[in-house]
Amino acid sequence: MTMPTRRDITLINPGTPGALNAGGEEPAALSLDRNGVIYDCNKSAEELFGFRHGDLIAHHISLLLPQLSQTEWLQDGSPNPHLTFLCRIGQLFYAIAHDGSQFNSRLFLIDLNNGERPQLRLIIRRAESAQRS
């Protein structure tokens, strides 16, 4: 019996953070420091936003998600509770791709705090509902 690989699995609830998208692709993921500066991203993030990995590193997340320009990412060493709440309820955030196109997205914020330095993972999914003009 051969076990399915991650690419073979379609999840029932594709809205789950870290879940595969309907087409079996990884969701876009960005790793952020405590100030919202990107220090890593996956290939899906490059494809979603049209940037190369090196062009995103060391830029603030507001390059991609302008609504987050004034966001305080951590409060008392933990992820901002208001932002966490907005992510949990499925608040739409508008995103801007490299070519200037805008689209609605849903965010999932994951705390990867390892004790030494706070780390956040931001999962970004294109919202099915709307393209912004």
C-alpha positions, 0 to 999 in steps of 0.5 A: 500500500502506497501512502499518498503524498501531500500533493495527492491530498485535497483537504475538506476545509481549504481555509485551514492555515497551512492547508493545501489549496484546492489545486494541491498547491502550498498556500502563500507563506511569509515569515515576518520579524517582530516589526512586520519585515519579511525575512523569508517566503515560499514559492507560492508567495512569489507566484501570488504576488509576482515578486522573486524571493530576493525582492521581498526579503527585508521589505515591510509587509505593507509592500504587499498588504498596505492596510498593515502599514501601521500594524503593531505586530506584537503586544507584550511578546505575543501576536497582536490580539486585534489582528489575530481576531481579524484573521480568525473571522475571515476579514478581507485584506486587500493585497497588491501584486508586483504588476499593480493588480489588487485582490482581496485576501484572507490572512492567517497569523501563526506565532512561531516564537522560539524564545530567542526572537519572536517570529510570525508566519503569515499565510495568505490566500486569495479570496474567491469573492472579488478582484479589486479594480 
